[in-house]
Amino acid sequence: MKARVTVTLKTGVLDPQGQAIEGSLKGLGFSGVTSVRQGKVFDLAFDGSNEEEARASISEMCEKLLANTVIENYAIEILN
């Protein structure tokens, strides 16, 4: 089974890397960009076929390691 976890900063958390990317894009002539928020994507492959168990296991991974849940949100997508 395969899954994708997308981790993003919560609304209201400052994103200096996103601001730097936004400034660089404008410097390269992409003037239509009004905001950039950066994040992380994790693609996971693992044994098993029970989607409910997989979601529970991945959620635990996020809570313990993949995301800082104080300042980040995460979304889990099962890709099969």
C-alpha positions in Angstrom: 0.0 0.0 0.0 1.1 3.5 -0.7 0.2 6.8 1.0 1.1 10.5 0.7 1.3 12.8 3.8 1.2 16.5 3.2 2.4 18.7 6.0 1.7 22.4 6.0 2.0 25.3 8.5 -1.2 26.2 10.4 -2.9 29.5 9.5 -1.3 32.3 11.3 2.1 30.7 11.7 4.8 32.9 10.1 6.5 31.3 7.1 9.8 33.0 6.4 10.8 30.4 3.8 7.6 31.0 1.9 8.2 34.7 2.1 11.7 34.2 0.7 10.4 32.1 -2.1 7.8 34.7 -2.9 10.4 37.4 -3.1 12.6 35.3 -5.3 9.7 34.5 -7.7 9.0 38.2 -8.0 12.7 38.9 -8.6 12.5 36.4 -11.5 9.6 38.3 -13.0 6.7 36.2 -11.7 4.8 39.3 -10.6 1.4 37.5 -10.4 2.3 35.5 -7.3 0.7 37.1 -4.2 1.5 34.6 -1.5 3.6 31.4 -1.0 3.3 28.9 1.9 5.8 26.1 1.9 5.3 22.6 3.3 6.5 19.0 3.1 5.4 15.9 1.3 6.1 12.3 2.4 5.4 9.4 0.1 5.2 6.1 2.1 5.1 2.5 1.0 4.4 -0.2 3.5 3.0 -3.7 3.9 -0.7 -4.3 4.5 -4.0 -3.6 2.7 -6.3 -2.5 5.5 -6.9 1.2 4.8 -8.3 2.0 8.3 -5.2 0.4 10.0 -2.9 2.3 7.6 -4.5 5.6 8.4 -4.2 5.0 12.1 -0.6 4.0 11.8 0.3 7.0 9.5 -1.6 9.4 11.9 0.6 8.0 14.7 3.7 8.6 12.6 2.7 12.2 12.0 1.9 12.8 15.6 5.3 11.4 16.7 7.7 12.4 13.9 6.5 13.7 10.6 4.7 16.8 11.7 5.1 19.3 14.6 1.4 19.4 15.5 1.9 22.6 17.5 2.5 24.6 14.3 1.7 22.2 11.5 -1.4 20.4 10.0 -1.1 17.2 8.1 -3.3 15.4 5.5 -3.2 11.7 4.7 -4.0 10.4 1.2 -4.1 6.6 0.6 -2.9 6.0 -2.9 -3.2 2.2 -3.1 
